Amino acid sequence: MAKSNLPTYAIVELLIRLEKYDSAIGDYKDHSVYDDEIIVKTSGGSIRFPEHLIIRQFETPELISDNELLKTAQWFKAAI
């Protein structure tokens, strides 16, 4: 999916939801699309999301489990 076709606010919503697992993630700055993976630059570093998770956040956010969010939060890499 092209960068311009991704609902940026769904990424922002995911970052807000991930804040309870790792407050260092920070705020949305930018994102890049690589095949089916999205790398999101934040004020705290970067985090990768599978594209399908962003689409699910856009379409049916209530179906994303706490366990999925916890696993996703573990992909965060703090800025050096």
C-alpha positions in Angstrom: 0.0 0.0 0.0 1.3 3.4 -0.9 2.2 5.8 2.0 -0.5 8.2 0.8 -3.2 5.5 1.0 -2.6 4.6 4.6 -4.9 6.4 7.1 -2.3 8.3 9.2 -4.7 8.8 12.0 -5.0 5.0 12.4 -1.2 5.0 13.1 -1.6 7.8 15.6 -4.4 5.9 17.3 -2.2 2.8 17.5 0.6 4.9 19.1 -1.8 6.2 21.7 -3.0 2.7 22.5 0.6 1.5 22.8 1.5 4.3 25.2 0.1 2.2 28.1 2.8 -0.5 27.4 5.7 1.8 26.7 5.4 5.5 27.4 8.8 6.2 25.7 7.3 5.5 22.2 6.2 9.1 21.9 4.3 11.0 19.3 4.0 10.4 15.5 6.5 12.1 13.3 6.5 10.3 9.9 6.2 6.8 8.4 7.6 4.8 5.5 6.1 1.8 3.7 8.2 -1.3 3.0 6.2 -4.1 1.3 3.7 -5.1 4.1 5.6 -3.4 6.9 5.3 0.2 8.1 8.2 1.9 9.9 6.9 4.8 12.0 9.3 7.5 13.3 8.2 8.9 16.6 9.4 11.5 19.0 11.0 8.7 21.0 12.5 6.5 18.3 10.9 4.2 15.8 8.5 1.3 15.7 7.4 -1.1 13.0 3.9 -2.2 12.3 2.5 -4.9 10.0 0.3 -3.2 7.5 -2.6 -5.4 8.4 -2.6 -4.0 12.0 -3.0 -0.4 10.8 -5.8 -1.5 8.5 -7.5 -3.3 11.3 -7.1 -0.2 13.5 -8.9 1.7 10.8 -11.7 -0.8 10.2 -12.3 -2.7 13.4 -10.0 -1.4 16.2 -12.1 -3.2 18.9 -10.8 -6.6 17.5 -7.2 -5.8 18.2 -6.3 -7.6 21.4 -4.2 -6.3 24.3 -1.8 -9.2 23.6 -1.3 -8.0 20.0 -0.7 -4.5 21.3 1.8 -5.7 23.8 3.7 -7.7 21.2 3.7 -4.7 18.9 5.1 -2.4 21.6 8.1 -4.7 21.9 9.1 -3.7 18.3 9.9 -0.2 19.5 13.5 1.0 19.2 14.4 4.1 21.2 16.4 6.8 19.6 20.0 6.9 20.4 
